[in-house]
Amino acid sequence: MKKINTPLMENVIADLKAGDEVLLSGVIFTARDQAHLKLCELIGQNEDLPVNIAGQVIYYCGPTPSADRVIGSCGPTTSSRMDPFTPPLLKKGVKGMIGKGRRSSGARDAIVREKAIYFAAPAGAGAYLNGKVTSCEVVAFPDLGPEAMHKLTVKDFPLIVVIDAFGNDIYARFN
């Protein structure tokens, strides 16, 4: 198991290979469909983004609130829904994405072109993953409710490298 930290550095990304298990610590940002749409609209209008995404990781997640923990359930959502938004966000500096499931060839090509990485978080384990979150705050688009962008600080967040910076994809092994 490799321990890595955010923001993701190019040498760290280059060292990760499809199938590697990692424990990620640091800041990550949540964003689902509607937040991705708003971010890409801002990019298209050449507007400033509400957060600096350079070198950062976006987690495809809509966390739930909790009365007694930092955050409620925070499991991954299906990544392919974010594929149309992936190229502009990677070009703007995002270096990692976390979700579940396969990615399109266009998203995979953008990952390789921008020397980024795609991780999978364990699906169905949102209640377990919330124990890896040490802080949570809404940082953009509060009007989106659960789909607002959150800044999470995580400690030893368990992930698997699905697509590495060279285009190797663990799902290709099952075709």
Order of alpha helices (4+ residues) and beta strands (2+ residues): beta-alpha-beta-alpha-beta-alpha-beta-alpha-beta-alpha-beta-beta
